Every structure is written in structure tokens, then in C-alpha cells.
């Protein structure tokens, strides 16, 4: 038995267990999740270094709103009025008002009534049902808009993939050279939703304060993700016009907090919107960009879409201040940032 698990196994299962010790125990935290029985999160370390997760870290299954973060008023919240789930696939669904159709140029078929074009992000039928459509997975950085709990459609609506949550088990494991990593014991298909990046949602000012207090600011940036997909200083929405919020997953998050970087990743983060009033607090949803074999390490590019990194990596004046990359892929850029 791993040393880190011993305390939980012997002392946290009975009625006389210390409540505080159980609250601080990572395995006890995981066991409280409603999904634990069917799609568990596990933790293992077989490297022999005896390391456990940071005792200050706490598992959560939803993001936590931090101090000073403004949320939308209930009067601004709205869902679709689709009478059946079929309607949610097409332009009649209000949730898709800001999602572009598959093609703006429809060929002239000679038919009096042109077929409706799907706008939502997922395949809805057959073997690919629930998988992200290729045009979004490979060719778009647009946000994904989904139906949600405020909608008239049912929970089985095919446009509620991220809304329904993680559907695969995940294992946090100790690597030999990059700290902790994450893998999945079952195969993951290209286009499949894996999980969200969770954490404490904080103001930009608070994020900067935490960077300054960190012993190594660059290390803190590994856990901070800006919710800036819709930020616009000219927006009439004051929640979008101000500085973007950030998600801090260092000490409060889910298993995706332990996913390592790769310059040749097998997943990508997409901005996902449910209620449009919450665009400033959109989800960070991880999807597989290729088929992933069982127990293959899960990775994503921490700086996906950031320009100029390759140029900096060849500039002697900037290399000394850059963070080396340890991903080991053939496409490795050499540095994280």
C-alpha cells in the first residue's frame, strides 16, 4: 500500500474518524463526488519517491466564486424555448444566436425549401454522437455555446455535453521527471469532452497580487487561466468591458489541474458558454483532438494560440528568462514561455 493512502485506508472509514482529518484527506474529498461510483478519480505514485499531493490542495467538482467577483443578475438569465431537443440543433435555438453556421454559402439545390443547417458544435446521431464536430475541433477557435439548466429542452438534449460533465475515469499519477500527470484507463475518442479546468474564480487584481506573492511568478502562471474570450473594453456589458476574471487552480481544483503541458498535445481547451449572462465566467472545457489510448498521458498546450514564442526561443537575449519545456515531444519548442 502506498504510504500516502495508508492514513485514509486505516483511519477515515469508521465512525470514530476525525472529521477534520477526513476533510483534509484527498481520497475522502474525491469520495464525496456524486460521480465517484461510476467515473472515479484515483491517485497513484509508483515512482518510489514517497511524494503525495500538496496537503494544502483541495479537490472540488465545481468552480468557486472568489471575493469581489460580480455575477450576472438573475433578471438577465435566459435559456432557449425549444419545444423539443431536435430544435436545439438548428438556428431556432436561442442558445446558438452567437454561433456561426457550418457554412455561410449554401449551394443552390433547386429545392423550394433549403435544408436547415446545424449550428451547434456536436454530432447528434450515430457512432459520433456527442463528439465535437471536425470544423470546430480542427479549424475554429470560436466558443462553444450549449443549452443549460435554464433551457426548456430536456437534460438529454444533444447540445448539453459539457453541461452533463465528465464521463470518463481519470487517474492522477506521479511521473519520473515532471511532477504529477493525468491519464485515463479507458480509450478517449477524437472530439470527446474530457473535463473542465476548475478553480477559484478571482478578479484580475487578485490574480496579479497572487503572482507577486508567489516565490516564482512564472510557476504561478501554470495554474492561472484568464477568462478573456469575450473581454472587450468597448462592450456595453460592464462584466465584459472590465479586466477579465481568472481561474486559479493551484490549491482548489479538479483532476485537470495536474495535466501536464505538451508542444504536441492530445487535448485542447475550448471556451464553453451556457447561460449567455455568464459569458465572463465561461467554462474552460478540454476536448481530445485525436484518439487517446488507455493510460496514455493527457496533455494540452499551456500557451495554445500565443504568437511569438518560437521567435523568442531563438533570441539569446530572451532565452535566459524563459522556462524550459520538458514535454519531450518531437515538436517541442524548447521553452514554455
C-alpha positions, -999 to +999 in steps of 0.1 A: +000+000+000+013+035-009+022+055+022+000+084+012-030+062+011-024+044+044-038+071+067-071+072+047-074+034+045-069+027+082-084+058+099-110+075+077-135+048+071-151+043+105-175+064+126-147+075+150-127+092+123-115+127+130-138+150+109-110+175+102-086+148+091-113+135+067-119+170+053-082+174+046-078+139+030-077+139-008-093+105-011-121+115+012-127+146-008-129+126-040-153+100-025-179+128-018-184+135-055-217+122-069-198+107-099-173+087-078-190+053-081-192+052-119-164+075-131-139+077-102-108+099-098-078+079-085-043+089-073-012+067-076+026+071-071+047+041-081+080+060-086+092+052-051+098+088-042+071+087-015+056+120-026+019+128-021-002+157-034+003+190-017-016+188+016-029+224+010-047+213-022-084+206-021-105+187-047-137+205-059-162+194-085-173+230-095-155+263-097-158+286-066-166+323-070-140+344-052-143+376-033-151+406-054-163+387-085-195+400-099-221+375-112-249+383-135-283+393-120-310+366-123-331+391-144-305+388-172-305+350-173-323+333-202-324+298-218-339+285-251-376+279-256-371+249-279-401+226-276-381+195-284-344+186-285-344+184-323-350+222-324-318+228-304-297+216-334-307+245-356-310+283-359-343+284-340-324+277-307-317+310-288-286+294-272-269+294-307-276+330-316-239+338-315-226+306-330-218+307-367-235+282-391-214+255-407-213+274-439-225+309-449-227+299-486-254+273-491-254+256-526-284+261-548-301+227-546-331+238-567-354+229-538-381+253-528-371+248-491-334+246-483-325+221-456-318+236-422-281+239-413-269+227-379-252+253-359-244+236-326-210+221-320-217+183-317-226+153-337-261+143-327-266+108-341-248+076-348-214+064-337-201+100-333-230+113-312-217+137-285-183+143-302-172+177-312-176+184-350-145+185-371-150+220-383-147+232-347-122+208-334-096+214-361-105+247-378-120+270-352-112+289-320-147+301-316-165+295-284-189+266-279-225+275-269-246+250-251-281+246-237-282+246-199-304+243-168-324+274-177-335+260-211-368+244-220-352+214-237-346+182-217-314+171-199-309+146-228-306+174-253-276+166-276-264+202-270-256+196-234-222+178-235-201+199-211-233+206-192-236+169-183-200+168-171-171+143-172-180+108-184-145+091-182-125+080-151-092+098-146-061+089-127-036+113-112-001+097-113+034+106-103+058+110-133+095+104-131+105+139-143+075+163-144+058+160-111+022+148-114+003+139-145-031+126-156-042+096-176-074+078-184-077+040-181-102+038-210-099+050-246-109+085-254-121+093-289-112+123-310-137+151-303-147+137-269-152+160-240-128+150-211-133+175-183-133+212-173-105+231-157-118+242-123-106+265-096-113+297-077-126+324-100-109+356-090-105+392-102-076+403-123-063+424-095-063+395-071-046+373-097-018+399-101-014+400-063-010+362-061+016+364-089+036+389-069+033+369-037+044+337-055+081+328-050+082+322-087+057+342-108+061+320-139+053+290-118+020+306-106+010+312-142+009+274-147-023+274-126-039+308-137-061+309-168-077+342-179-113+341-188-107+366-216-125+350-246-152+377-246-134+406-230-139+438-249-133+473-234-160+487-258-186+462-247-219+476-234-219+448-209-199+461-178-190+424-169-172+421-203-158+456-205-136+454-174-104+434-169-111+396-174-115+373-145-090+344-139-093+308-127-067+298-101-065+261-097-033+258-077-049+249-043-085+243-053-094+224-085-103+191-101-080+164-116-073+185-147-052+208-126-025+181-127-024+178-165+010+185-180+019+207-210+030+193-243+040+211-275+023+182-293-008+177-271-037+153-274-063+178-260-073+215-264-091+239-243-123+255-257-143+283-241-178+269-234-209+292-227-241+281-211-263+310-200-252+340-221-253+362-189-223+342-177-200+348-206-175+365-184-173+333-163-173+308-192-161+272-188-126+260-199-135+227-215-109+201-225-116+180-256-095+153-272-080+164-306-071+129-316-079+094-304-061+087-270-052+052-260-059+038-225-033+051-199-017+075-224-008+107-206-033+135-212-017+168-222-026+202-236-006+232-248-004+257-220+002+286-244-020+274-273-026+303-297+001+326-282+022+341-310+059+349-309+071+320-287+092+304-315+109+337-322+117+343-286+132+308-282+159+317-308+167+351-293+197+349-270+186+380-251+153+364-240+163+327-235+178+333-201+144+344-188+124+316-204+111+284-188+125+252-203+099+227-216+102+191-206+074+176-227+099+155-248+078+155-280+093+157-314+076+191-319+089+205-286+096+243-288+122+241-261+106+266-238+072+271-222+074+309-222 
